[in-house]
Amino acid sequence: MFLYTIDWPSEFVTFEKLDTVVLEDGRPFLILSELTKEEVEEIEVVILEIKEEDGEEVYDTVTDEELSKEVYAKFLKQQGIEE
């Protein structure tokens, strides 16, 4: 699955979905990584909370550091990676 977003000024950036994480309280999150043409040793992930507004799925950037850590820790656990 690929998602597209616009990075100003009007430059398209493509992201690859790495996983979906659902927290204990039932909130779902997408874990994404920007697709690049170069090989990188470490990838940066983007965490988006999946919400529903007016019957449509929308994605909200997670800005809360503690929430980001919680979601990222669960992502690593799902991937079988130890922190």
Buried (B, 14 or more C-beta within 10 A) or exposed (E): EEBEBEEEEEEEEEBBEBBEBEEEEEEBBBBBBBEEEEEEEEEEBBBBBBEEEEEEEEBEEBEEEEBBEBBBEBBBEBEEEEE
